[in-house]
Amino acid sequence: MINFHTESIDFKVTNPIKTKRWLKSVIEAEGFELSEINYVFCDDEYLHKINVEYLDHDTLTDIITFDNSEDENLIEGDIFVSIERITDNAKDFGTVFELEFRRVIVHGILHLCGYYDKTDEDEKQMRAKEDHYIGLW
């Protein structure tokens, strides 16, 4: 089950049914089974507080993913997404909001599937996976 929630903003996912199906197909393509994912769409201030409180990072970010999986084959987690960051990033990267939105939400799924982006090589692999799955939208 994939749930969409909001905190501190008014936001609705366009094509929520298609988006949920797409995200579930990514999870299955990566060899996992979906348990439950809660997306929480928020503003920069809300996500910044989470970043400071839980990760001790005093920076803005577009996404924070918490893996709640207890079984290595099941995907379960909470994914917090700043709609403000996505809007700004889309402008900075010269893309449209919807494309950047898809990139960020699939990024969270890929973290839950075991992909990282701390090293240059990991980041390159993460971007390739994002591009691949965005192409399947």
N, CA, C and O atoms as a GROMACS GRO file, in nm:
protein
  548
    1MET      N    1   0.083  -0.116   0.000
    1MET     CA    2   0.000   0.000   0.000
    1MET      C    3   0.090   0.125   0.000
    1MET      O    4   0.186   0.134   0.076
    2ILE      N    5   0.058   0.220  -0.085
    2ILE     CA    6   0.128   0.347  -0.091
    2ILE      C    7   0.030   0.457  -0.054
    2ILE      O    8  -0.078   0.467  -0.113
    3ASN      N    9   0.067   0.539   0.043
    3ASN     CA   10  -0.019   0.646   0.091
    3ASN      C   11   0.047   0.781   0.066
    3ASN      O   12   0.168   0.795   0.080
    4PHE      N   13  -0.034   0.880   0.032
    4PHE     CA   14   0.014   1.018   0.015
    4PHE      C   15  -0.050   1.105   0.122
    4PHE      O   16  -0.173   1.109   0.136
    5HIS      N   17   0.035   1.175   0.198
    5HIS     CA   18  -0.010   1.265   0.304
    5HIS      C   19   0.057   1.401   0.284
    5HIS      O   20   0.153   1.413   0.209
    6THR      N   21   0.004   1.501   0.351
    6THR     CA   22   0.068   1.633   0.349
    6THR      C   23   0.083   1.685   0.492
    6THR      O   24   0.004   1.653   0.580
    7GLU      N   25   0.185   1.765   0.510
    7GLU     CA   26   0.209   1.838   0.634
    7GLU      C   27   0.254   1.977   0.594
    7GLU      O   28   0.342   1.992   0.510
    8SER      N   29   0.197   2.077   0.652
    8SER     CA   30   0.238   2.217   0.638
    8SER      C   31   0.213   2.278   0.500
    8SER      O   32   0.245   2.395   0.479
    9ILE      N   33   0.155   2.202   0.406
    9ILE     CA   34   0.126   2.257   0.273
    9ILE      C   35  -0.004   2.196   0.219
    9ILE      O   36  -0.055   2.097   0.272
   10ASP      N   37  -0.055   2.258   0.115
   10ASP     CA   38  -0.169   2.203   0.042
   10ASP      C   39  -0.114   2.151  -0.090
   10ASP      O   40  -0.070   2.229  -0.174
   11PHE      N   41  -0.117   2.020  -0.109
   11PHE     CA   42  -0.059   1.960  -0.229
   11PHE      C   43  -0.135   1.833  -0.264
   11PHE      O   44  -0.167   1.753  -0.176
   12LYS      N   45  -0.161   1.816  -0.390
   12LYS     CA   46  -0.225   1.694  -0.439
   12LYS      C   47  -0.138   1.634  -0.550
   12LYS      O   48  -0.094   1.706  -0.640
   13VAL      N   49  -0.116   1.505  -0.544
   13VAL     CA   50  -0.041   1.434  -0.647
   13VAL      C   51  -0.131   1.425  -0.771
   13VAL      O   52  -0.245   1.380  -0.762
   14THR      N   53  -0.078   1.467  -0.886
   14THR     CA   54  -0.154   1.447  -1.010
   14THR      C   55  -0.140   1.300  -1.049
   14THR      O   56  -0.034   1.240  -1.033
   15ASN      N   57  -0.246   1.243  -1.100
   15ASN     CA   58  -0.248   1.102  -1.137
   15ASN      C   59  -0.206   1.010  -1.021
   15ASN      O   60  -0.114   0.930  -1.038
   16PRO      N   61  -0.272   1.019  -0.905
   16PRO     CA   62  -0.228   0.938  -0.790
   16PRO      C   63  -0.234   0.788  -0.814
   16PRO      O   64  -0.147   0.715  -0.767
   17ILE      N   65  -0.334   0.740  -0.886
   17ILE     CA   66  -0.345   0.595  -0.909
   17ILE      C   67  -0.231   0.549  -0.999
   17ILE      O   68  -0.167   0.448  -0.971
   18LYS      N   69  -0.206   0.621  -1.108
   18LYS     CA   70  -0.096   0.586  -1.198
   18LYS      C   71   0.038   0.594  -1.124
   18LYS      O   72   0.126   0.510  -1.144
   19THR      N   73   0.053   0.696  -1.041
   19THR     CA   74   0.179   0.714  -0.966
   19THR      C   75   0.202   0.596  -0.872
   19THR      O   76   0.314   0.545  -0.864
   20LYS      N   77   0.099   0.554  -0.802
   20LYS     CA   78   0.112   0.440  -0.710
   20LYS      C   79   0.144   0.311  -0.786
   20LYS      O   80   0.228   0.232  -0.741
   21ARG      N   81   0.079   0.291  -0.898
   21ARG     CA   82   0.108   0.171  -0.979
   21ARG      C   83   0.252   0.172  -1.029
   21ARG      O   84   0.321   0.070  -1.026
   22TRP      N   85   0.295   0.288  -1.074
   22TRP     CA   86   0.432   0.303  -1.124
   22TRP      C   87   0.533   0.272  -1.014
   22TRP      O   88   0.628   0.196  -1.036
   23LEU      N   89   0.513   0.330  -0.895
   23LEU     CA   90   0.606   0.306  -0.785
   23LEU      C   91   0.607   0.159  -0.744
   23LEU      O   92   0.713   0.103  -0.715
   24LYS      N   93   0.490   0.097  -0.742
   24LYS     CA   94   0.482  -0.046  -0.710
   24LYS      C   95   0.557  -0.129  -0.814
   24LYS      O   96   0.623  -0.227  -0.781
   25SER      N   97   0.546  -0.089  -0.942
   25SER     CA   98   0.618  -0.163  -1.047
   25SER      C   99   0.769  -0.150  -1.032
   25SER      O  100   0.842  -0.243  -1.064
   26VAL      N  101   0.817  -0.035  -0.984
   26VAL     CA  102   0.961  -0.017  -0.957
   26VAL      C  103   1.005  -0.114  -0.848
   26VAL      O  104   1.106  -0.182  -0.861
   27ILE      N  105   0.929  -0.120  -0.741
   27ILE     CA  106   0.961  -0.209  -0.629
   27ILE      C  107   0.968  -0.354  -0.677
   27ILE      O  108   1.061  -0.427  -0.644
   28GLU      N  109   0.869  -0.394  -0.756
   28GLU     CA  110   0.866  -0.531  -0.805
   28GLU      C  111   0.980  -0.558  -0.903
   28GLU      O  112   1.039  -0.666  -0.901
   29ALA      N  113   1.012  -0.461  -0.988
   29ALA     CA  114   1.122  -0.478  -1.084
   29ALA      C  115   1.256  -0.492  -1.012
   29ALA      O  116   1.348  -0.556  -1.063
   30GLU      N  117   1.266  -0.433  -0.894
   30GLU     CA  118   1.389  -0.444  -0.814
   30GLU      C  119   1.392  -0.572  -0.730
   30GLU      O  120   1.487  -0.596  -0.655
   31GLY      N  121   1.287  -0.655  -0.742
   31GLY     CA  122   1.286  -0.784  -0.674
   31GLY      C  123   1.231  -0.782  -0.533
   31GLY      O  124   1.257  -0.872  -0.454
   32PHE      N  125   1.153  -0.678  -0.500
   32PHE     CA  126   1.097  -0.666  -0.366
   32PHE      C  127   0.945  -0.671  -0.372
   32PHE      O  128   0.884  -0.663  -0.479
   33GLU      N  129   0.886  -0.684  -0.255
   33GLU     CA  130   0.741  -0.681  -0.242
   33GLU      C  131   0.704  -0.559  -0.157
   33GLU      O  132   0.772  -0.527  -0.059
   34LEU      N  133   0.597  -0.493  -0.195
   34LEU     CA  134   0.552  -0.374  -0.124
   34LEU      C  135   0.475  -0.413   0.002
   34LEU      O  136   0.381  -0.492  -0.004
   35SER      N  137   0.515  -0.356   0.114
   35SER     CA  138   0.436  -0.367   0.236
   35SER      C  139   0.358  -0.237   0.251
   35SER      O  140   0.238  -0.232   0.224
   36GLU      N  141   0.426  -0.130   0.294
   36GLU     CA  142   0.359   0.000   0.306
   36GLU      C  143   0.460   0.113   0.296
   36GLU      O  144   0.567   0.109   0.358
   37ILE      N  145   0.425   0.213   0.218
   37ILE     CA  146   0.506   0.333   0.208
   37ILE      C  147   0.415   0.453   0.231
   37ILE      O  148   0.308   0.464   0.171
   38ASN      N  149   0.459   0.540   0.318
   38ASN     CA  150   0.388   0.664   0.344
   38ASN      C  151   0.474   0.780   0.295
   38ASN      O  152   0.581   0.807   0.348
   39TYR      N  153   0.424   0.848   0.192
   39TYR     CA  154   0.488   0.971   0.146
   39TYR      C  155   0.424   1.086   0.224
   39TYR      O  156   0.302   1.093   0.237
   40VAL      N  157   0.509   1.175   0.274
   40VAL     CA  158   0.460   1.295   0.340
   40VAL      C  159   0.518   1.414   0.265
   40VAL      O  160   0.638   1.439   0.269
   41PHE      N  161   0.431   1.487   0.196
   41PHE     CA  162   0.471   1.605   0.120
   41PHE      C  163   0.459   1.726   0.211
   41PHE      O  164   0.358   1.746   0.278
   42CYS      N  165   0.566   1.807   0.214
   42CYS     CA  166   0.574   1.917   0.310
   42CYS      C  167   0.651   2.034   0.250
   42CYS      O  168   0.688   2.033   0.133
   43ASP      N  169   0.675   2.135   0.334
   43ASP     CA  170   0.756   2.249   0.291
   43ASP      C  171   0.899   2.234   0.343
   43ASP      O  172   0.930   2.141   0.417
   44ASP      N  173   0.985   2.328   0.304
   44ASP     CA  174   1.126   2.324   0.344
   44ASP      C  175   1.143   2.326   0.496
   44ASP      O  176   1.224   2.251   0.550
   45GLU      N  177   1.067   2.410   0.563
   45GLU     CA  178   1.082   2.425   0.708
   45GLU      C  179   1.053   2.293   0.780
   45GLU      O  180   1.126   2.254   0.870
   46TYR      N  181   0.947   2.227   0.740
   46TYR     CA  182   0.909   2.100   0.803
   46TYR      C  183   1.018   1.995   0.782
   46TYR      O  184   1.057   1.926   0.876
   47LEU      N  185   1.067   1.983   0.659
   47LEU     CA  186   1.169   1.883   0.629
   47LEU      C  187   1.302   1.918   0.694
   47LEU      O  188   1.377   1.829   0.736
   48HIS      N  189   1.332   2.046   0.702
   48HIS     CA  190   1.456   2.089   0.768
   48HIS      C  191   1.456   2.047   0.915
   48HIS      O  192   1.557   2.001   0.967
   49LYS      N  193   1.342   2.062   0.981
   49LYS     CA  194   1.332   2.021   1.122
   49LYS      C  195   1.358   1.871   1.137
   49LYS      O  196   1.427   1.830   1.230
   50ILE      N  197   1.304   1.791   1.047
   50ILE     CA  198   1.329   1.646   1.051
   50ILE      C  199   1.477   1.618   1.027
   50ILE      O  200   1.536   1.533   1.095
   51ASN      N  201   1.537   1.688   0.932
   51ASN     CA  202   1.677   1.668   0.900
   51ASN      C  203   1.766   1.698   1.020
   51ASN      O  204   1.862   1.625   1.047
   52VAL      N  205   1.735   1.805   1.092
   52VAL     CA  206   1.814   1.842   1.211
   52VAL      C  207   1.789   1.743   1.324
   52VAL      O  208   1.883   1.693   1.386
   53GLU      N  209   1.661   1.715   1.351
   53GLU     CA  210   1.626   1.632   1.467
   53GLU      C  211   1.670   1.487   1.454
   53GLU      O  212   1.723   1.430   1.549
   54TYR      N  213   1.649   1.427   1.338
   54TYR     CA  214   1.674   1.283   1.323
   54TYR      C  215   1.809   1.250   1.259
   54TYR      O  216   1.865   1.144   1.286
   55LEU      N  217   1.860   1.338   1.175
   55LEU     CA  218   1.984   1.308   1.104
   55LEU      C  219   2.100   1.400   1.142
   55LEU      O  220   2.213   1.380   1.097
   56ASP      N  221   2.071   1.501   1.226
   56ASP     CA  222   2.173   1.596   1.270
   56ASP      C  223   2.239   1.668   1.151
   56ASP      O  224   2.358   1.698   1.154
   57HIS      N  225   2.158   1.696   1.047
   57HIS     CA  226   2.205   1.770   0.930
   57HIS      C  227   2.132   1.904   0.927
   57HIS      O  228   2.009   1.907   0.914
   58ASP      N  229   2.205   2.013   0.937
   58ASP     CA  230   2.143   2.147   0.937
   58ASP      C  231   2.143   2.204   0.795
   58ASP      O  232   2.201   2.310   0.770
   59THR      N  233   2.077   2.133   0.704
   59THR     CA  234   2.071   2.175   0.564
   59THR      C  235   1.931   2.150   0.509
   59THR      O  236   1.854   2.071   0.564
   60LEU      N  237   1.901   2.218   0.400
   60LEU     CA  238   1.778   2.189   0.327
   60LEU      C  239   1.802   2.066   0.241
   60LEU      O  240   1.914   2.042   0.195
   61THR      N  241   1.697   1.990   0.219
   61THR     CA  242   1.705   1.873   0.132
   61THR      C  243   1.570   1.854   0.066
   61THR      O  244   1.470   1.910   0.110
   62ASP      N  245   1.566   1.776  -0.041
   62ASP     CA  246   1.439   1.753  -0.108
   62ASP      C  247   1.368   1.628  -0.058
   62ASP      O  248   1.247   1.614  -0.073
   63ILE      N  249   1.443   1.535   0.003
   63ILE     CA  250   1.384   1.408   0.046
   63ILE      C  251   1.460   1.347   0.162
   63ILE      O  252   1.583   1.354   0.168
   64ILE      N  253   1.386   1.286   0.252
   64ILE     CA  254   1.443   1.204   0.360
   64ILE      C  255   1.363   1.075   0.363
   64ILE      O  256   1.240   1.076   0.368
   65THR      N  257   1.435   0.963   0.360
   65THR     CA  258   1.371   0.832   0.357
   65THR      C  259   1.405   0.756   0.484
   65THR      O  260   1.522   0.742   0.521
   66PHE      N  261   1.301   0.706   0.551
   66PHE     CA  262   1.319   0.622   0.668
   66PHE      C  263   1.274   0.480   0.633
   66PHE      O  264   1.159   0.458   0.598
   67ASP      N  265   1.366   0.387   0.642
   67ASP     CA  266   1.340   0.247   0.611
   67ASP      C  267   1.285   0.178   0.735
   67ASP      O  268   1.355   0.166   0.836
   68ASN      N  269   1.161   0.134   0.729
   68ASN     CA  270   1.097   0.065   0.841
   68ASN      C  271   1.084  -0.085   0.817
   68ASN      O  272   1.012  -0.154   0.890
   69SER      N  273   1.152  -0.135   0.715
   69SER     CA  274   1.139  -0.277   0.678
   69SER      C  275   1.201  -0.366   0.784
   69SER      O  276   1.311  -0.340   0.833
   70GLU      N  277   1.128  -0.471   0.818
   70GLU     CA  278   1.181  -0.572   0.909
   70GLU      C  279   1.217  -0.700   0.836
   70GLU      O  280   1.292  -0.782   0.887
   71ASP      N  281   1.163  -0.716   0.717
   71ASP     CA  282   1.189  -0.833   0.634
   71ASP      C  283   1.268  -0.785   0.513
   71ASP      O  284   1.229  -0.686   0.450
   72GLU      N  285   1.377  -0.851   0.479
   72GLU     CA  286   1.464  -0.803   0.371
   72GLU      C  287   1.397  -0.805   0.234
   72GLU      O  288   1.446  -0.740   0.141
   73ASN      N  289   1.287  -0.879   0.219
   73ASN     CA  290   1.218  -0.884   0.090
   73ASN      C  291   1.102  -0.786   0.079
   73ASN      O  292   1.049  -0.763  -0.030
   74LEU      N  293   1.062  -0.727   0.192
   74LEU     CA  294   0.949  -0.635   0.195
   74LEU      C  295   0.998  -0.491   0.204
   74LEU      O  296   1.095  -0.460   0.273
   75ILE      N  297   0.930  -0.404   0.131
   75ILE     CA  298   0.962  -0.261   0.134
   75ILE      C  299   0.858  -0.191   0.220
   75ILE      O  300   0.738  -0.198   0.194
   76GLU      N  301   0.907  -0.122   0.323
   76GLU     CA  302   0.820  -0.046   0.413
   76GLU      C  303   0.898   0.076   0.460
   76GLU      O  304   1.012   0.065   0.505
   77GLY      N  305   0.836   0.192   0.450
   77GLY     CA  306   0.907   0.311   0.495
   77GLY      C  307   0.822   0.436   0.491
   77GLY      O  308   0.709   0.437   0.442
   78ASP      N  309   0.881   0.543   0.544
   78ASP     CA  310   0.822   0.676   0.542
   78ASP      C  311   0.916   0.766   0.462
   78ASP      O  312   1.036   0.770   0.489
   79ILE      N  313   0.860   0.836   0.365
   79ILE     CA  314   0.940   0.919   0.277
   79ILE      C  315   0.886   1.061   0.283
   79ILE      O  316   0.771   1.088   0.246
   80PHE      N  317   0.970   1.152   0.332
   80PHE     CA  318   0.932   1.293   0.345
   80PHE      C  319   0.990   1.371   0.228
   80PHE      O  320   1.109   1.359   0.197
   81VAL      N  321   0.905   1.451   0.162
   81VAL     CA  322   0.944   1.520   0.040
   81VAL      C  323   0.907   1.667   0.050
   81VAL      O  324   0.792   1.701   0.078
   82SER      N  325   1.006   1.755   0.026
   82SER     CA  326   0.979   1.899   0.023
   82SER      C  327   0.936   1.941  -0.117
   82SER      O  328   1.015   1.935  -0.212
   83ILE      N  329   0.813   1.983  -0.128
   83ILE     CA  330   0.761   2.032  -0.255
   83ILE      C  331   0.830   2.162  -0.294
   83ILE      O  332   0.849   2.190  -0.413
   84GLU      N  333   0.868   2.243  -0.196
   84GLU     CA  334   0.943   2.367  -0.224
   84GLU      C  335   1.077   2.336  -0.291
   84GLU      O  336   1.115   2.402  -0.387
   85ARG      N  337   1.149   2.235  -0.240
   85ARG     CA  338   1.279   2.198  -0.299
   85ARG      C  339   1.260   2.148  -0.441
   85ARG      O  340   1.337   2.182  -0.530
   86ILE      N  341   1.158   2.066  -0.462
   86ILE     CA  342   1.135   2.013  -0.597
   86ILE      C  343   1.106   2.126  -0.694
   86ILE      O  344   1.157   2.127  -0.806
   87THR      N  345   1.026   2.222  -0.651
   87THR     CA  346   0.993   2.337  -0.736
   87THR      C  347   1.119   2.415  -0.771
   87THR      O  348   1.141   2.450  -0.887
   88ASP      N  349   1.202   2.443  -0.670
   88ASP     CA  350   1.327   2.517  -0.694
   88ASP      C  351   1.424   2.436  -0.779
   88ASP      O  352   1.488   2.491  -0.869
   89ASN      N  353   1.437   2.306  -0.751
   89ASN     CA  354   1.528   2.221  -0.828
   89ASN      C  355   1.486   2.213  -0.974
   89ASN      O  356   1.570   2.216  -1.063
   90ALA      N  357   1.356   2.203  -0.999
   90ALA     CA  358   1.308   2.197  -1.138
   90ALA      C  359   1.352   2.322  -1.213
   90ALA      O  360   1.396   2.314  -1.328
   91LYS      N  361   1.340   2.438  -1.149
   91LYS     CA  362   1.385   2.563  -1.212
   91LYS      C  363   1.536   2.561  -1.234
   91LYS      O  364   1.585   2.594  -1.342
   92ASP      N  365   1.610   2.522  -1.129
   92ASP     CA  366   1.757   2.520  -1.136
   92ASP      C  367   1.808   2.423  -1.243
   92ASP      O  368   1.908   2.452  -1.310
   93PHE      N  369   1.741   2.310  -1.258
   93PHE     CA  370   1.785   2.208  -1.353
   93PHE      C  371   1.722   2.224  -1.491
   93PHE      O  372   1.751   2.146  -1.583
   94GLY      N  373   1.637   2.325  -1.506
   94GLY     CA  374   1.575   2.351  -1.636
   94GLY      C  375   1.478   2.242  -1.680
   94GLY      O  376   1.473   2.207  -1.798
   95THR      N  377   1.403   2.188  -1.585
   95THR     CA  378   1.306   2.083  -1.616
   95THR      C  379   1.169   2.125  -1.561
   95THR      O  380   1.156   2.229  -1.498
   96VAL      N  381   1.070   2.044  -1.586
   96VAL     CA  382   0.936   2.074  -1.537
   96VAL      C  383   0.914   2.008  -1.401
   96VAL      O  384   0.979   1.909  -1.367
   97PHE      N  385   0.822   2.064  -1.325
   97PHE     CA  386   0.795   2.015  -1.190
   97PHE      C  387   0.764   1.865  -1.190
   97PHE      O  388   0.821   1.791  -1.110
   98GLU      N  389   0.674   1.820  -1.277
   98GLU     CA  390   0.632   1.680  -1.274
   98GLU      C  391   0.748   1.582  -1.293
   98GLU      O  392   0.753   1.478  -1.228
   99LEU      N  393   0.840   1.615  -1.381
   99LEU     CA  394   0.955   1.529  -1.404
   99LEU      C  395   1.045   1.524  -1.280
   99LEU      O  396   1.091   1.417  -1.240
  100GLU      N  397   1.071   1.639  -1.221
  100GLU     CA  398   1.154   1.643  -1.100
  100GLU      C  399   1.083   1.573  -0.984
  100GLU      O  400   1.146   1.505  -0.904
  101PHE      N  401   0.952   1.590  -0.976
  101PHE     CA  402   0.872   1.522  -0.873
  101PHE      C  403   0.888   1.371  -0.885
  101PHE      O  404   0.912   1.303  -0.785
  102ARG      N  405   0.875   1.318  -1.006
  102ARG     CA  406   0.891   1.174  -1.028
  102ARG      C  407   1.031   1.127  -0.990
  102ARG      O  408   1.049   1.021  -0.929
  103ARG      N  409   1.131   1.209  -1.027
  103ARG     CA  410   1.270   1.172  -0.994
  103ARG      C  411   1.287   1.159  -0.843
  103ARG      O  412   1.349   1.064  -0.795
  104VAL      N  413   1.234   1.254  -0.770
  104VAL     CA  414   1.252   1.253  -0.624
  104VAL      C  415   1.175   1.138  -0.559
  104VAL      O  416   1.229   1.070  -0.471
  105ILE      N  417   1.052   1.116  -0.600
  105ILE     CA  418   0.976   1.010  -0.532
  105ILE      C  419   1.030   0.871  -0.565
  105ILE      O  420   1.026   0.781  -0.481
  106VAL      N  421   1.081   0.851  -0.686
  106VAL     CA  422   1.142   0.721  -0.718
  106VAL      C  423   1.278   0.708  -0.648
  106VAL      O  424   1.320   0.598  -0.615
  107HIS      N  425   1.344   0.819  -0.625
  107HIS     CA  426   1.471   0.821  -0.551
  107HIS      C  427   1.451   0.758  -0.412
  107HIS      O  428   1.531   0.677  -0.367
  108GLY      N  429   1.342   0.798  -0.346
  108GLY     CA  430   1.312   0.741  -0.214
  108GLY      C  431   1.290   0.591  -0.220
  108GLY      O  432   1.337   0.517  -0.133
  109ILE      N  433   1.218   0.546  -0.322
  109ILE     CA  434   1.195   0.402  -0.340
  109ILE      C  435   1.328   0.330  -0.360
  109ILE      O  436   1.352   0.223  -0.303
  110LEU      N  437   1.415   0.388  -0.442
  110LEU     CA  438   1.545   0.325  -0.469
  110LEU      C  439   1.630   0.315  -0.342
  110LEU      O  440   1.702   0.217  -0.324
  111HIS      N  441   1.621   0.416  -0.254
  111HIS     CA  442   1.690   0.404  -0.126
  111HIS      C  443   1.637   0.283  -0.048
  111HIS      O  444   1.714   0.206   0.009
  112LEU      N  445   1.505   0.267  -0.046
  112LEU     CA  446   1.446   0.154   0.025
  112LEU      C  447   1.485   0.020  -0.037
  112LEU      O  448   1.485  -0.083   0.030
  113CYS      N  449   1.520   0.022  -0.165
  113CYS     CA  450   1.564  -0.099  -0.236
  113CYS      C  451   1.714  -0.123  -0.219
  113CYS      O  452   1.768  -0.220  -0.273
  114GLY      N  453   1.782  -0.036  -0.146
  114GLY     CA  454   1.922  -0.059  -0.116
  114GLY      C  455   2.022   0.023  -0.195
  114GLY      O  456   2.143  -0.002  -0.186
  115TYR      N  457   1.977   0.119  -0.273
  115TYR     CA  458   2.069   0.204  -0.349
  115TYR      C  459   2.106   0.327  -0.265
  115TYR      O  460   2.025   0.378  -0.188
  116TYR      N  461   2.230   0.371  -0.284
  116TYR     CA  462   2.280   0.486  -0.210
  116TYR      C  463   2.334   0.589  -0.307
  116TYR      O  464   2.348   0.564  -0.427
  117ASP      N  465   2.364   0.707  -0.254
  117ASP     CA  466   2.417   0.814  -0.340
  117ASP      C  467   2.524   0.896  -0.269
  117ASP      O  468   2.538   1.016  -0.294
  118LYS      N  469   2.598   0.832  -0.182
  118LYS     CA  470   2.703   0.903  -0.106
  118LYS      C  471   2.832   0.917  -0.185
  118LYS      O  472   2.900   1.020  -0.175
  119THR      N  473   2.868   0.817  -0.264
  119THR     CA  474   2.990   0.826  -0.344
  119THR      C  475   2.954   0.864  -0.487
  119THR      O  476   2.838   0.854  -0.526
  120ASP      N  477   3.052   0.907  -0.563
  120ASP     CA  478   3.027   0.942  -0.704
  120ASP      C  479   2.974   0.823  -0.782
  120ASP      O  480   2.882   0.837  -0.863
  121GLU      N  481   3.031   0.706  -0.758
  121GLU     CA  482   2.986   0.586  -0.828
  121GLU      C  483   2.844   0.548  -0.789
  121GLU      O  484   2.763   0.512  -0.875
  122ASP      N  485   2.813   0.556  -0.659
  122ASP     CA  486   2.677   0.527  -0.614
  122ASP      C  487   2.577   0.626  -0.673
  122ASP      O  488   2.468   0.587  -0.715
  123GLU      N  489   2.616   0.752  -0.677
  123GLU     CA  490   2.528   0.855  -0.731
  123GLU      C  491   2.502   0.832  -0.881
  123GLU      O  492   2.391   0.851  -0.929
  124LYS      N  493   2.605   0.792  -0.952
  124LYS     CA  494   2.592   0.763  -1.094
  124LYS      C  495   2.492   0.647  -1.116
  124LYS      O  496   2.407   0.653  -1.204
  125GLN      N  497   2.505   0.543  -1.035
  125GLN     CA  498   2.414   0.429  -1.045
  125GLN      C  499   2.271   0.471  -1.009
  125GLN      O  500   2.175   0.428  -1.074
  126MET      N  501   2.256   0.554  -0.905
  126MET     CA  502   2.124   0.602  -0.863
  126MET      C  503   2.059   0.682  -0.976
  126MET      O  504   1.942   0.662  -1.005
  127ARG      N  505   2.134   0.772  -1.038
  127ARG     CA  506   2.080   0.854  -1.149
  127ARG      C  507   2.037   0.767  -1.266
  127ARG      O  508   1.934   0.792  -1.329
  128ALA      N  509   2.117   0.666  -1.296
  128ALA     CA  510   2.082   0.575  -1.406
  128ALA      C  511   1.952   0.501  -1.376
  128ALA      O  512   1.867   0.485  -1.463
  129LYS      N  513   1.936   0.456  -1.252
  129LYS     CA  514   1.813   0.387  -1.212
  129LYS      C  515   1.694   0.484  -1.219
  129LYS      O  516   1.588   0.448  -1.270
  130GLU      N  517   1.712   0.605  -1.168
  130GLU     CA  518   1.605   0.706  -1.176
  130GLU      C  519   1.564   0.728  -1.321
  130GLU      O  520   1.445   0.725  -1.353
  131ASP      N  521   1.661   0.750  -1.407
  131ASP     CA  522   1.632   0.775  -1.549
  131ASP      C  523   1.558   0.657  -1.611
  131ASP      O  524   1.462   0.674  -1.686
  132HIS      N  525   1.604   0.537  -1.581
  132HIS     CA  526   1.541   0.417  -1.635
  132HIS      C  527   1.393   0.411  -1.595
  132HIS      O  528   1.306   0.392  -1.680
  133TYR      N  529   1.366   0.428  -1.467
  133TYR     CA  530   1.227   0.414  -1.420
  133TYR      C  531   1.140   0.532  -1.462
  133TYR      O  532   1.020   0.514  -1.486
  134ILE      N  533   1.196   0.650  -1.470
  134ILE     CA  534   1.119   0.764  -1.521
  134ILE      C  535   1.078   0.737  -1.664
  134ILE      O  536   0.969   0.776  -1.707
  135GLY      N  537   1.165   0.672  -1.739
  135GLY     CA  538   1.135   0.637  -1.878
  135GLY      C  539   1.021   0.536  -1.890
  135GLY      O  540   0.961   0.523  -1.996
  136LEU      N  541   0.991   0.466  -1.783
  136LEU     CA  542   0.882   0.369  -1.784
  136LEU      C  543   0.748   0.429  -1.740
  136LEU      O  544   0.646   0.360  -1.737
  137TRP      N  545   0.750   0.557  -1.705
  137TRP     CA  546   0.628   0.625  -1.664
  137TRP      C  547   0.530   0.616  -1.775
  137TRP      O  548   0.419   0.667  -1.764
   0.00000   0.00000   0.00000
